[in-house]
Amino acid sequence: MRAPAFWSRPPGSPGPAALALWPLSLVWRLATALRWRLIRAEKAAIPVVCVGNLTAGGAGKTPTTIALAQALAGRGVAVHVVSRGHGGAARGPRRVDPLADAASEVGDEPLLLALWAPTWVSRDRAAGVRAAARAGARLALLDDGFQNPRLRKDLSIVVVDAGAGFGNGRVIPAGPLREPVAAGLARADAAILIGDGAEAARTLGDWPALARLAPLRARLEPLAAAMPLDGADVVAFAGIGRPEKFFRTLRALGARLVATHAFPDHAPYAPRILRRMIEEARAADAMLVTTEKDAARLSAACRSQVLALPVRLSFDNAAAFEALIDRIAALSSQS
């Protein structure tokens, strides 16, 4: 599903569609509040650190989880990642094999995460953490799950896309929020704001409660050294939370976008659609380029004809990021 345009309206002017859906948002909020009130959270045998967000769609959770896993492994922490495996059929707990598993089985994001740390997919996140602990994990990173009350978190990090902020500030379906901003930020121990300076300033101005968390500032930087894009003709496609961000990144790297194709987040690619885009790129003598996450959903045969642009999270204040890693690493020493 692609997010409706009115979700992106400014917080003070949600628009008629959002106002019409407001009663359904009240039902969503009530159901969420009841879940938190009625479900007893399980305390895991190892510390659990959650990387989540407040909105539907992508905010940068997976690149953040990768950055945390890398840094913690560098400190000698036996960290495993637990994901729901959105888009995959496996219920789990199942350890992901990035060389043998398909995105249709375990989801696209777990395939990326498994390249950096042992990764488990589990619809029951508590069961996934138990499996990770039995396999030797001393700390579990949850990729998403901030709104899941079944597992107690020792530390929760909220990731915010500075370009999108919290949209119109309304709860699903009137807006993009999974829960009200005030309620979500009250449970957060830290926040990471991903985007450029102007976007971050606007989001912090719109949402003072986020500013009070003193979020770490970061940017997604493309690793384009192995893919010379400056001046290259490109056909680009993406099925992520905000495909236009990917297209802007390609333009910033100097690519000439012959065509762009936006798909819903986690969308499976039918062979006929991929063949059409491959033929389009050939006819234009252009490269066919997508994201790492999208490439994980392609067959091996198609993947050989598509270039994937990797991105990594870069923190504006390295000392602040190291302090966060210190805080998380200290949790693992207590397990």
N, C-alpha and C positions, 0 to 999 in steps of 0.2 A: 504494500500500500504506500502511495506517495502522499506526503503531508499536504493537506489543503492550504491554499495560499493565505487564507485568513488567519491561520495559526501564527504567521510571521508578522502580523500587524503590530504597531507599537503598543505597549502595555496600557496606555490610557485610552486607546480607541480600538476596542476589540472587533467592532463591526457587527452588522445585523445577524450574520450567520452564527457568530459566537454567542450572541445574546439569546438567539432562538434555542441553542443547544445547552444553555446554562442549566435548565432543570436536570438534564441527563448528567451533567458534571456533578451536580449535588449527589446523585445516586452513586457515581463513581467514588466521590470523596467519602461518602458514608460507608461504602463497602470496604474501602481501604482502611478507614479508621477502625471498623469492626475487626478486620483481620489482625491489626496490631493489638487490639484489646483482648481478643479471644485466643490467639495462638501463643502457646508457650515456646519461647526460643530455646533451642538446644545449645548447650555449651560444649564446644569441641575440645578434644584432647590437646590440640595445638592452637596457637594463636591464628585468628582469621582477620585478614585485612581486606576490606571491600573497596573496589574501585567502581563507583557507580555514577549515575547522573539523575537529574530530575525530569528530563524530557524524553519523549519517545524519539527514537532515531539516534543517529551517531553523534557523539560529542567528543570523541577522542579517547574512549576508555581503553581500547585495545592497544594503541601506541603507548598510553600511560602505563598499562600493565606490563608491556614489554620493557619499558624503561626501568620500572621498579624491579622486575625480575632480574634484569641484567645487573643492576647496581647491587642487589642483595646477594646474588650469586658471587659477585666480585668480593663481597665481604665474607664469603664462606658459608652463607646461610643456605640450608637445604630447603629451598622454596619450590613449591608446586603450585600450579594454577588450576583453578576449578571454574568451569564454564557450564552454562546450561546447554550450549551447543545449538544455538538458534539456527534453524534451517536444516538441521540434521535429524535423521530418524532414530538414532541411538538414544535409548533412555538412560543407559549407564547404571552405575558408575563404570566408565570405560576409559582406559588410558589411550591417548591419541598417539598413533604412529604416523608422523607426517609423510613418511615414504610410502606407506601402504594404504592409509585410509583415504576415503573420498569425502568431499564436502557434503554430499548427499547423506552420508552416514553420521558425521560428527560436526558438521557446520564449517563455515569458512574461517571464522576467527580462531577457533581452536587449532586449525592446521597452521596458522601463522604463529600462534603462541607456543606451540609445541617445538618450534625451531629454537626457542630461547630458554624454555624450562619444561620439565615434565608437566604435562597438561592432561586433565581429566574432564570428560563431559559427563554431566549427571543432571537429570531433571530435578532430582532431590539433591539440593546442594549440600545438605548435611551429610548425606550418604557419600557424596563425592569427597568431602573433606575427610571423612573417616577412612575412605579408601586411600587417599593420599597419605594420611598419617601411617597407615599400615605399611605403605611402600617406602617409608623413611622420611617423609616431609617433616620439617620442624616448624614450618609456617605455610599457611595457605593464602594465596591471593585469589579473591573472587573477582572474576571479570564480569561485572554487573551483579545484580542481586541486592542493591541498596534498599529496594522496596520489599524484599522478602523477609518476613518476620520469623521464619522458622529456625534461623541460625543466628546465634549471638555473634556480633562483630566486636573485635577488640579495638579496631580502629577503622574508621570509614572516611574515604576520600571522595569528594564530589568533583567530577570533571565537568567543566562548562565550556561550550563552544562560544567564544566571544562574539563571533559573527552573528550567531542566532540568539544568544542570551537565553532567556526563558520565554521567548516568543511574546504572545499577547498576554501572558500571565494567567491564562485560564487552564483549568484542568480538562483532560480528555472527556468528551469529544469536542468541547468548545475551544480547546487550545491544546498545546503539545505537552502539558505538564502531567506527569504521573501522580503527582501529589502537590499540594500547595507549597510554594517556595519557602514560606516561613517554617512550616512543619519539617520539610526536608533538611533545610540548612541547620535547624536546631539539633538534628541527630548527627551532623557531620563534624568530624574532628579536624579536617583540613580540606582545602579546595585547590584546584588547579584550573587556571583560566587560560585557554588556548586560543591564540589569535594575535593580530597585530595591535599596535599601541592604540590606534584610534578606536578599533572595535572594543578593546578591553576597557578603555575609558568610558565609552558609551554604556557598556553593560554594567560597570560598577556604578555609574551615575544613576542608571535606571533601578538598580537593586542594591540599596544601602546595606541590607542584611548580608549580602555576599561580601561587600567591602569589609564588614566587621570580621570576617574570617581571615582577612589578609591573605588572599589566595596567591599561590605561586604562579608566576607568569611564564608561559611557555609558547613555543611555536612548532608547528609541524614543518620540518625541512626535508625537501626531496633529496634523495641520493642519486643525482643525475650524472655522476662522473662516467658511468659505463654506458650511458645512453645520451649521445649528443643530440640535443633537441633544438638548439639555437638555429633557426632558419629552416628546420625540417617541416615538411608537410605531414600532418597527423590526422588520422581519424580516431577520435577518442570516445570511449564508452565507460560508464560507471553505474553500478547499482549499489550505492552507499546512501547514507543519510542525506547528504547534500552534494549531489554530483557536480553542481556548479563550482564548488570549491576546487575540485580536481581539475576542472577545465581552466579555471583561473590560474592554478599552479602551472599547468602546461604553457599557458600564454606567457606567464612571468619568466619561464625558462627559455622563451624565444620561439616556441613552436607556432607554426601557422596551422590553425585548426580548420581543416577542410570540412569536417562534419563532426557533430557531437551527438551522442545518444545517451539519454538519461533513463535509468531503470529504477524501480523501487529497491529499497535496501534488502539485501540478501536474495535478490531475484535469481531464480535458476535460468540459465540461458539455453533455450531450445536450439538444437543443431541448425535449424533453418535460419534462425536469427544470426547466429555466429557466422554461418556461410555467407549470408548477405553482407555482413560488415567486412568480412575478409575480402569478398569480391569488390566491395566499394573501395577499400584501401588499395587493392591492386590496380583498379581502374584509374585511381587518382595518383598512382605511384607514390603512395603515402605509407607511413608506418601506422599500424593498428596498436593503440596504446590504452592500457587500463590500469587499475590499481592493483596492489598486491592482493587485497581481499577478493576482488573480482577474479583475479587469475586463479585463486584457489578453487573456484567453482567451475573451471574449465576442464575439459578432457585433456589428456596428455597430447593428443593429436592437435587440438586447437591451441593449446598453450604454446606449442612450438612456433605458432604463427602470430603470436601476440606478445608485445613487450609490456612488462609490468614495471611501473615506477614505484620504487619503495620510498617510504617516508619514515623519519624518526623524530622523536620529540626532543627538542632542544630547550633547556631552561635558561631564562634570562639571568637568574641569580643562582649560580652553581652552589654557593654556600648554603642557600636556603634549601635546595634540593638535597644536599648532603645531610643537612640537619633532619630532614624528613626521613631519610634512609636510616640515620642513627636511631631515630625514634622507633622505626619498624624493626630494625635489627635487635634492639633491646628487648622487644617482645619475644623474639625467637629464643633468646638466651634464658627466658623464664620457663620455657616449655620442657 
